[in-house]
Amino acid sequence: MLGFSGEEGIVRNFVVGLCCLVLAGMMAAANAADLPEIKQRGKLVAATSGDLVPVTYVNEKGQLEGYDIEVAHFIEKKLAVPIDLVRLDFKGILAGLQAGRFDAVFSNVNITDERKKVFDYSIPYSRSAVVAVVRKGLDNVHGYKDLKGLTVGGISGGNDGEVPLLFLDVVDSPMNAFFSTGFSGLHDDAQQSVTRPAGDSLARFGAGLLPIEPQTPYGLASPVFNYPYKRTRASLAAIERASRPDPHWGHTLRFSNPLNGGWATPTIANWVSRLPSDFTTAPLRSTDALIVAVAEGSCTAQAGDQRLDLGPGDVLVVPNWCWRHFSAGPDGCVLFVSSDRAAQERLDLWREERRPQ
């Protein structure tokens, strides 16, 4: 929301305003339920992203906190209707609201003329601002007009977490081009709808359990939507404490499909390797080409006659059937690797050769 502070007087007026609008926060006008209908249902279903401190976030106890969450509970008390807060990525919140999955949204939603055509807003109760950060000594920038003629850096995407994010997009476009199987799927909505809350796929498929009659929502790909790095890192740490590293692979775990034990995607193999401090892998070559990203630590990579020093965020491409080995730095390293091994194995083409350490 844009507007003023969240003091109780403002919030009290906000509640009065929202009663006139039927619901709090923001609502899809076409699919809005009225207050008697919600009371008959017994709850108000609202969405929040839970990833923007101090607006809406998850505390150390796993509970939602933030001033938007406090506003939600204030309204819950005033309307005498329990609020069911659903947490999911903000990218899917407005689409879900428009589709009628939610009655309201509490998630720092900015007011725009385009959104006003589709949604109803409460009265504004907070203010957002965008600022430009300039070098020390550059004192001639006082507003956006002063940026004209200057070189300005920005981002095309973002990460709402508190830890820097390494984003690596790996696709099998060359394979699709070879088979002439390129296509596009059009969607009726401006934004793809989110049909399940965050963590749903992990709960169903990622805890060593499966539904009694498991479905495959993504075809041959894993039904687990994402594999959080925090969990992966904990698994690597556990096996590092309990076992010696493989001479050629270090401590390596692959991302798998829990329905069949295969790779998480049918054409691209993904795995993660932890190399202990000052550990060097034995030489290995294989028919698949690798994309190697350094997630933590540092290492020296040898691929053929090329030797490169790598640190966090660095990405290396290793050609197929090229001898390779990695030497970890003093703090060890974690490597995220993608390759076309999955497709080659399905075609019975994948081969490897190893040398002793």
C-alpha positions in Angstrom: 0.0 0.0 0.0 1.0 3.6 -0.5 0.1 6.3 1.9 0.6 7.2 5.6 1.8 5.6 8.8 0.3 2.5 10.4 -0.7 4.3 13.7 -3.8 2.9 15.4 -5.9 6.0 14.5 -5.1 5.5 10.8 -5.7 1.7 11.1 -9.0 2.4 12.8 -10.1 4.5 9.9 -8.7 1.8 7.6 -11.1 -0.7 9.1 -14.0 1.6 8.7 -13.0 2.1 5.1 -12.5 -1.6 4.4 -16.0 -2.4 5.8 -17.3 -0.2 3.1 -15.2 -2.0 0.5 -16.3 -5.3 2.1 -12.8 -6.5 2.8 -9.4 -5.4 3.8 -6.2 -4.9 1.8 -7.0 -5.4 -1.9 -9.7 -7.4 -3.6 -10.5 -8.7 -7.1 -13.7 -6.9 -7.8 -15.0 -9.5 -10.2 -14.6 -12.4 -7.8 -15.0 -10.6 -4.5 -17.1 -12.3 -1.8 -19.2 -10.0 0.4 -18.9 -9.9 4.2 -22.0 -12.0 4.9 -20.7 -14.7 2.6 -17.4 -14.7 4.3 -18.9 -14.9 7.8 -21.1 -17.8 6.6 -18.0 -19.5 5.3 -16.4 -18.9 8.7 -13.1 -17.4 7.6 -11.4 -14.8 5.4 -8.7 -16.2 3.1 -5.9 -13.7 2.6 -2.4 -14.0 1.0 1.0 -12.6 1.9 4.5 -13.1 0.6 6.2 -13.4 4.0 9.6 -12.4 2.6 9.8 -8.6 3.0 11.1 -7.3 6.4 9.5 -5.4 8.2 6.3 -5.7 6.2 5.7 -9.4 6.2 8.2 -12.1 7.1 8.7 -15.4 8.9 10.3 -15.2 12.4 12.7 -17.6 14.0 9.7 -19.7 15.2 8.3 -20.1 11.7 5.5 -17.6 12.4 4.4 -14.7 10.2 5.3 -11.3 11.5 5.3 -7.7 10.2 3.1 -4.6 10.2 1.0 -6.0 7.4 0.4 -9.1 9.5 -0.5 -7.0 12.5 -3.0 -5.1 10.3 -4.5 -8.4 9.2 -5.0 -9.6 12.8 -6.4 -6.2 13.8 -9.0 -6.6 11.0 -9.6 -10.2 12.1 -10.5 -8.9 15.6 -12.6 -6.0 14.3 -14.6 -8.1 11.9 -14.8 -11.1 14.2 -13.9 -13.4 11.4 -10.8 -15.7 11.5 -8.2 -14.9 8.8 -6.5 -17.8 7.1 -3.2 -16.3 5.9 -1.7 -18.1 2.9 2.0 -17.5 2.2 3.3 -17.7 -1.4 5.6 -15.9 -3.8 4.4 -12.4 -4.6 4.5 -13.2 -8.3 1.4 -15.4 -7.9 -0.4 -13.3 -5.3 -2.3 -10.9 -7.5 -3.1 -13.6 -10.1 -4.5 -15.7 -7.2 -6.5 -12.8 -6.0 -7.9 -12.1 -9.4 -8.8 -15.8 -9.8 -10.8 -15.8 -6.6 -8.4 -18.0 -4.5 -8.1 -15.2 -1.9 -10.4 -12.6 -0.5 -7.7 -10.1 0.2 -3.9 -9.5 0.1 -1.7 -8.1 2.8 1.7 -7.8 1.2 2.9 -4.2 0.6 0.9 -3.9 -2.6 1.6 -0.6 -4.4 -1.3 1.3 -5.8 -1.2 1.8 -9.6 -3.8 3.0 -12.1 -3.7 -0.4 -13.9 -4.4 -2.3 -10.7 -7.2 0.0 -9.8 -9.1 -1.2 -12.8 -9.1 -4.7 -11.5 -8.8 -4.5 -7.7 -10.4 -2.6 -4.8 -7.9 -1.0 -2.3 -8.2 -0.1 1.3 -7.3 3.4 2.3 -3.5 3.8 2.1 -1.7 3.1 5.4 2.0 3.1 4.4 4.4 4.8 2.0 7.0 3.2 -0.2 9.9 5.1 -1.7 12.5 4.6 -4.5 15.9 6.3 -4.1 19.0 6.6 -6.2 22.4 5.9 -4.5 25.3 7.9 -6.0 29.1 8.0 -5.4 30.4 10.2 -2.6 31.3 13.6 -4.1 28.6 13.4 -6.8 26.5 16.2 -5.4 24.6 17.4 -8.5 21.9 14.7 -8.3 18.8 15.9 -6.4 16.0 14.2 -8.3 15.3 11.8 -11.1 15.7 14.5 -13.8 19.3 15.0 -12.8 20.1 11.4 -13.8 19.8 12.4 -17.5 23.1 11.7 -19.3 24.5 9.7 -16.5 25.2 5.9 -16.5 22.7 4.3 -14.2 22.9 0.7 -13.0 19.7 -1.3 -12.2 18.4 -4.8 -11.9 16.1 -6.7 -14.1 15.1 -9.2 -11.4 15.4 -9.3 -7.6 15.8 -11.5 -4.6 13.7 -10.6 -1.5 15.9 -12.7 0.8 18.6 -11.5 3.1 21.3 -13.6 1.5 22.7 -12.9 -2.0 21.3 -15.1 -4.7 23.2 -16.9 -7.5 20.7 -17.4 -10.3 21.7 -19.8 -13.1 19.2 -20.7 -15.8 20.0 -23.9 -17.6 17.8 -25.0 -20.5 18.0 -27.7 -23.1 17.4 -25.5 -26.1 20.1 -27.1 -28.4 18.5 -30.5 -28.0 15.0 -29.0 -28.8 16.5 -27.4 -31.8 18.0 -30.6 -33.0 14.7 -32.4 -32.8 12.8 -29.4 -34.1 10.5 -29.6 -31.0 10.4 -25.9 -30.1 6.9 -24.6 -29.2 5.2 -22.0 -27.0 2.3 -22.4 -24.7 0.0 -19.4 -24.4 -1.8 -18.6 -21.2 -5.1 -16.7 -20.9 -4.0 -14.8 -17.8 -1.4 -11.9 -17.8 0.4 -13.8 -15.0 0.5 -17.5 -14.3 -1.6 -18.5 -11.4 -0.2 -20.1 -8.3 -2.5 -23.0 -7.3 -0.7 -24.3 -4.2 0.9 -22.6 -1.2 4.7 -22.4 -0.7 6.2 -25.7 0.5 3.4 -27.9 -0.9 5.5 -30.0 -3.2 8.2 -30.6 -0.5 5.5 -31.7 1.9 4.0 -34.2 -0.6 7.1 -35.5 -2.2 10.3 -34.2 -0.5 10.1 -35.8 3.0 10.6 -39.5 2.1 6.9 -39.8 1.6 4.6 -40.0 -1.4 0.8 -39.6 -1.9 -0.9 -42.9 -2.0 -1.7 -42.3 -5.7 1.1 -39.8 -6.8 0.4 -37.5 -9.7 3.1 -36.1 -12.1 2.2 -32.5 -12.6 5.3 -31.7 -14.6 5.4 -34.7 -16.9 8.7 -36.7 -16.6 10.2 -34.0 -14.3 10.3 -34.2 -10.6 7.1 -33.2 -8.8 9.2 -31.4 -6.2 9.0 -27.8 -7.4 12.3 -26.6 -5.8 15.2 -28.0 -3.8 16.1 -25.4 -1.1 19.9 -24.8 -0.8 19.7 -24.8 3.0 18.4 -28.4 3.1 21.0 -29.4 0.5 23.8 -27.8 2.3 22.8 -29.5 5.6 22.8 -32.9 3.8 26.3 -32.3 2.4 27.6 -31.3 5.9 26.1 -34.5 7.4 27.8 -36.8 4.9 31.0 -34.9 5.1 31.1 -35.6 8.9 30.2 -39.2 8.4 32.3 -40.4 5.5 35.4 -40.0 3.4 35.1 -38.1 0.1 35.0 -40.1 -3.2 38.4 -39.7 -5.0 36.7 -38.4 -8.2 33.5 -36.8 -6.9 34.2 -35.6 -3.3 30.9 -35.5 -1.4 28.3 -35.4 -4.2 24.5 -35.6 -4.1 22.3 -35.4 -7.1 18.9 -33.8 -7.3 16.5 -36.7 -7.9 12.9 -37.4 -8.8 11.3 -39.1 -5.8 8.8 -41.0 -8.0 11.5 -43.0 -9.8 14.9 -42.2 -8.3 16.1 -40.7 -11.6 17.3 -37.2 -12.3 15.1 -34.3 -11.3 14.6 -33.4 -15.0 14.5 -35.8 -17.9 17.2 -34.2 -20.1 19.4 -32.2 -17.7 21.3 -33.7 -14.8 21.9 -31.5 -11.7 24.1 -32.3 -8.7 26.0 -30.6 -6.0 29.5 -31.4 -4.7 31.2 -30.5 -1.5 35.0 -30.6 -1.7 36.7 -30.5 1.7 39.6 -28.1 2.5 42.6 -28.6 0.2 41.0 -31.7 -1.4 41.8 -32.4 -5.0 39.6 -34.7 -7.1 41.2 -37.4 -9.3 41.1 -36.8 -13.1 37.8 -37.8 -14.8 36.3 -37.3 -18.2 32.8 -38.0 -19.5 30.7 -37.7 -22.6 28.5 -34.9 -21.1 29.5 -31.3 -21.1 29.3 -29.5 -17.7 28.2 -26.1 -16.4 29.9 -25.6 -13.0 28.9 -22.8 -10.7 30.7 -22.1 -7.4 28.2 -21.7 -4.6 30.7 -21.4 -1.7 34.4 -21.2 -1.1 37.1 -21.3 -3.8 38.8 -23.8 -6.0 41.1 -24.3 -8.9 39.6 -26.1 -11.9 41.7 -27.9 -14.5 39.9 -28.7 -17.8 42.2 -30.0 -20.5 45.2 -27.7 -20.6 43.2 -24.8 -19.1 43.6 -23.9 -15.4 41.3 -21.4 -13.7 40.9 -20.0 -10.2 37.3 -19.8 -9.2 35.3 -18.1 -6.4 31.7 -17.7 -5.3 29.5 -16.8 -8.3 32.0 -17.9 -10.9 30.7 -20.2 -13.7 32.8 -22.6 -15.7 31.9 -24.7 -18.8 33.8 -28.0 -19.2 33.6 -29.5 -22.8 32.6 -33.1 -23.1 35.3 -35.8 -23.1 37.8 -33.4 -21.5 39.9 -34.4 -18.6 39.0 -32.4 -15.5 39.8 -32.1 -11.8 39.2 -29.6 -9.1 41.3 -28.5 -6.2 39.5 -26.9 -3.2 40.9 -23.9 -1.4 41.6 -23.7 2.4 37.9 -23.4 3.2 36.8 -26.1 0.8 34.1 -25.3 -1.8 30.6 -26.2 -2.9 30.0 -26.7 -6.7 26.6 -26.8 -8.4 26.8 -28.7 -11.7 24.4 -29.2 -14.6 25.0 -31.4 -17.6 23.3 -33.3 -20.4 24.1 -36.6 -18.7 20.4 -37.3 -18.0 19.5 -37.3 -21.7 22.6 -39.3 -22.7 21.8 -42.0 -20.1 18.3 -42.3 -21.5 19.8 -42.9 -25.0 22.5 -45.2 -23.6 25.2 -42.8 -24.8 26.8 -41.7 -21.6 30.3 -42.9 -20.8 33.1 -41.9 -18.5 36.7 -42.7 -17.9 38.6 -42.3 -14.6 42.3 -42.0 -13.7 43.6 -42.9 -10.3 44.4 -40.1 -7.8 
